[in-house]
Amino acid sequence: MKALRKFLDKKKPLFQKGGKFAKLQSSFEAFETFLFVPNITSHTGTHIKDAIDLKRTMSIVVMALIPALLFGIYNTGYQHFLSVGELANTDFLDICVYGLIKILPIIVVSYVVGLGIEFAFAQMRGHQVNEGFLVSGMLIPLIMPVTAPLWMVAVSTAFAVVIGKEVFGGTGMNIWNPALVARAFFFFAYPSKMSGESVWIAEKADSFSGATPLAHAANLVDVKGDAAVTLYQQHLSNVWDMFVGFIPGSIGETSTIAILIGAVILIATGIGSWKIIVSVFAGGYVMGMLFNLIGGNAYMELIPAWQHLIMGGFAFGAVFMATDPVSGAQTARGKYIYGFLIGFLAVLIRVLNAGFPEAMMLSILLMNTFAPLIDHYVVQGNIKRRLKRVKVSA
């Protein structure tokens, strides 16, 4: 590391003002600060230095995503060999290698396209390259189906970075979660590649159903009586597989256990808000309970409220998407309201609108939009209560 530090110090003048490559200063600083802690100090004003900066924050989030990524790699291979009837004859390593071969190109495309655009905007503006895309670049592949064409992933990533982030000013200024903007663009631009039974398992056998639990649950709306009970018992009663993650779905969203490990990391390090995470699960559970009480169709009656929390991308959205510190609520009370409404609306949309079974994306984007309004009313409420206390004491 000392040799690398000396090499960078030797080349640094070339990228500073007056140097041969001064126009690439932002790019050089991005690589330097990624490898080493910046040696820049403040010279004016009063500053409080924290032990963690944006780069370390993003690194911890990526670390929290590793369990979901590793399980996604395994599950990709598992679902493939299960569908072709070769799972019993395939060892653990071969399953993982197959999954890695399918997923790694998606991750590479996400980072190359996203970081390329980030670097380009930084150079044009003469700004430093922020580390925000370190997380978005990993989130985007994890919320995609494994069969997503690479060029579609590239276009969706470019749309998310340019329209969902850079037009608002870059990292820290976006009003929506960039990864969810990428998924929303992919979903509405290429719906056939984000829905149905053929997109969740790579190279599956034609006779094998690749439907997700949410797809089977949506079918409960159209069946009644014993047929509905049979459908539930066949595809939705194996809660253990849904909790562990041995089901078709987006790459990183299937394993609730892996996601909860990431949640523990985020909460223990203070990076993720436990208020939002708990509130999202509470909101989903309350809405599920209301459906169980009201009834109306087999979907509402047969699916227990708690089962909604481990289906689809609910847990992944609650832990990694809703907790985005930029697009989420900032006030303590606002976080409870924001999280509760996300969970509440996610279950409401997925049950009442069969066209959007994976409603977590829509509910988070919707509440991203209203998060500033929630914080505004929370702050105004605090001001009014303080003014009342002042009047009473006077």
N, C-alpha and C positions, 0 to 999 in steps of 0.2 A: 504493500500500500504506500510505503514511503517513496518507492521508485515512481509509482503512478502520480503521487502528489508532486514530486519534482518535475515530472514530465509536463503536467498541466500548468505548473507555475512558469515553466520555460516557454510554453506556447501561449500563455494568457495574454501577453502584450500584443500579439498579432490580432487578437479579437477585440481589443479595447480601442477607444477613440484614437484615430490617427494610425491604427494598425492596418495591415494588408487586408485582413478579413473583418474589419470593423462592423460591416453590415450583418455579420453572423454572430454578433455578440450575444443575442438572446439565446441562440441555439447552444453556444459554448457554455453559457452560464447554466442552462438547463441540465446539461450532462455533468457539469462540475458539481452542482448542488445535489444532484441525484447520488453522487458518489461520496461527497464530503459535506460536512456541516459548513454553511457559509461563514466566512470570517469577517463579515461586515458588521460594524458597530454603529450605534446612534451617536451623533455629535451634538444634537440640540434637543431641547425639550425633555420631558420626563417620560420614561418608558419602563414598562414592566416586562421582563423577559420570562416567558414560560419555557418549560423543559421540552415542550412538544410544539412543532410547527406544522404547517399544512402537509409537508412531505411525510412526516412521521404519522400524522393522522390518516392520510391516504394509505400508507403502508400497513397500518393496523387493520384497516377495513379490508384490504386485499388479503391479509393474513386470515381474517375471519371468514373470508369467502372460500378459502382453500378446502375445508371439509366438504362443502357443497360441490366444488369443482371435482375433487377426487372421487366422490361418490357418483357424480354425473358421468365421469369417464368410465367407471366400472359398470354403471347401469346401462350405458349405451351398448357396451359389449354384451352384457347380460341379456338385454331385450332382443338383440339381434340373434344370438345363438339359441335363445329360447324359442324364437319365432320359427327358426329353421329346423328345430328339433335336435340340435347338436350340443345343448348345454351340458348334458351329463358327460359328454366325451371331451369337453373343453376345460383346460385348467385355468386357474386364476390369472396367471400372467398373460395368457393369450386373450382372455376377455379384456384385460386392462389395455393391452397393446392395440386391440381393435378399437376400443373407445378413444384412446389417445389419437390414433390416426384420423378418426372422424372429427374430433373436437379441436385439436391443435390448429388446423388451418383456419377455423372460424375465429379463434382467439387472435391469431397472427393478423388476419385481415382487419379485425376490429382495431387493434392497436396501430397498425401501419397507417390505415386511413385516418383514424381519429387524431393520432399524434401528428401525422403529416399536416393536417389542416390546422391543428393548434400551433405548430411551429410556423406555418405560413402566416397566420394572423399575427403572431407575436413579432415576426420580422417586419411585417407591414406597419404595425403600430409602434414598433420600437420598444415593446414591453418585454418583461421577463416571461418565460414560459411557466405557467402554473402547473401544479401536479394533479389537478382535479381529474384529468382523464385517466389517471392510473386506476381509479376505481371504476369509472364508466366503461373503460375498455375491457374490464373483466365482467362487469354486470351484463353488458350487451350480449356476449355469447351465452351466458348462463340462462338468459330468458328467451333464447331462440330454440326452435326445434333442431334436432341434430341433422335433419335433411335440408336445412335452409341453404339455398344456392349461395355461393360465396359472393357473387356480384350483387345479390340482393342485400346481403349483410353489409357490403361496402356502401351501397347507396343509402341504406337506412342509417348507418353510422354517420355518413357525411351530412345527411339531413339533420340528425340530432345535434351534431356539433355546430353546424352553421346556423340553422334556424332555431334550435332549442337552446343554444348557449351563446355563441359569438355575437349574434345580432343584439343581444341584451348587454353586451360588454365583457363577456368571458366568465371565467370561474368566479363564483360568488355573487353573480348578478342575475343568473337564470331564474325564471319563475317556475319552471317545470323540471322534474328530474330528467336529465338528458338520456339516460338509458331507457326510460319509459317512453320518451319521445321517439326513440329509435324503434321500439317495439310497436308503438301506435302506428307509425308510418308503415312498418312492415305489415302489420295486421290489415290496414285499410288499403294499402297499395297492392299487396299480393295475398289476398285472403285465402286462396287455395293452398298456399304454402304455410299457413298458420292455423288451419282448422281441418277437421276431417280425421279419418283413421290412418291415412297413408303417410303422414308427415312426422310422426313421433318416433318411429323405429327405422333405423338405417337398414336398407336391404332386407326387409322382412319377407317371409313367405306369403304368397297371395292368400292362402287360406287362413292366415293368422290375423285376428282382429287387433288393430293397434289403437283402439279407442281408449281414451283416458277415463278415469273415474268420473270426471265432470261431464264427459259426453254421455256416459251411461246414466248418470243422474238426471241429465236433461231429458233423456228418453222416458223417464218416469212420468213426465207430464202427459204423455200420449197414451199410457196404458193404465188399466184399472184392475182392482180386485186381485185375484190370485196371480195374474200375469205380472203385475207390478211387484208383488212379493217375491216371485221367482226371479225377476230381473235383479232385484236388490240382493238376493241371496247369492246369485251367480257372480256378480261383478262388484258389489259395493259392501259386502259384509266382511271381507278380509281386511280389517282395519290395520292389522300388523304390517301387511305389505305396503299399505298407504303411508303408515307412520315411518317405516324404515326407508321406503322409497323404491321398492321393486315394482314400479308401475311405469307405463308410458307417460311422457310429459316433456316439458322443456328441460334442457340439459341440467340446470342446477336447482330446479324447483321441486323435484320429486321427494327428496328425503327430508322429512321434518326433523329427524334426529340431527343430521348434519347442519341444518339451518339453526337449530337451537344451540349447538356448540358454538356457532358463529355469534349468536346472540349473547352468550355468556362472555365471550371475548370482548365484544363491543361494550357491554354494560360494565364489566370489570375494569376496563381501561377508561371508562367515562366518555367514550367516543359516541356510542349510541344512546339514545334517550329511552330509559326503561318506561318512562311515563307514556311515550307514544306506543311502544311495543305492547305493553299490557293493555292500553286502551283499545288498540286495534283488535286484539283477541277478545276483549270484553264486548266491543261493539258487534263483532261477528256472532258471538255466542248469544247475545240478547236478541238479535234479529232472527237467528235460528230458532230460539225458544219461542218467539212470537209466531213464527211459521208453524211450529209443532202444535201450538195451542189453537191457531186459527184453522189449520188444515186447508182443504180446498182441492188438493190433488195429491198424488202419491209422493211427489217430490217433497212437498211440505210435510207430509205425515211420516214418511219412512226414514228420511235422513235425520239422524239426531243432530241437535244443535252443535255439539262438540265436533262432529265429523266434518262440518264445514271448515273447521280450522286446520285440517290436515289434507284437504283436497285442493288440487290445483296449485296456484302460486300464492295462496293466502299467506302462509307462514313466511315465504321468501319476501313477499311484499311488505309484510309487517316489520320484518327485521332489517332488511337492507334498502328498501325503497322509501317507505314512509318516514324513516329516520334521517333522511337526507337533511343536513343542517341548513342548507341554503333554501330549498323549496318548501320546507316544512314550517310549522308554527314555532315561534321563538319564546313566547311567554310560558310560564309553568302551567297556568290554568288552560291556556290555549292549546298546549300539547295534549292534554286530556280530551278536550273537545275535538280537536283535529283527528286524533287517533281513533276515538270512538266512532266518529262519523265515517271514517274510511272503512272500518270493519263492518259497520251497520249497512252502508251503501253497497259494499262488495257482495254481501250475501243477498241483499235485496235485488240487485241487478241480475246476479247469476240465476236466481230462482224465477224471477218474473220475466226475464228476457232471454229466451233460448238462443238468440243470435249472438249474445255475448256471455258465454258460459264462464270465461275467464275474466270476471268483472273487476278483479283487483287492480288491473292497469287503469281502467276508466275511473274507478273511485279515487285512486291516489292522484291522478292527474287533475280530477275535478277539485279535490281538496287542496292540492297545490295552488290552484287558482284562487281559492278562498282563504288560504292561510293568512295572508296579510290582513284581510277583513276580520278574521277571528281575533288576531292579535290586537287590532285597533279597538275592538269593542271590549276586550279584556282590559286593556290599558285605560280606556275611558271609564270603565266601571270602577277600577281602582282609584282613579282621580276623583270620581264622584263620592265614593265612600270616604276618602280622606277629607274632602271638603265638608262632608256632613260631620265628621268627627271634630273638625276645627270649629264649626259653628256651635256644636254642642258644648265643647270645652270653653268657648268664648262666652 
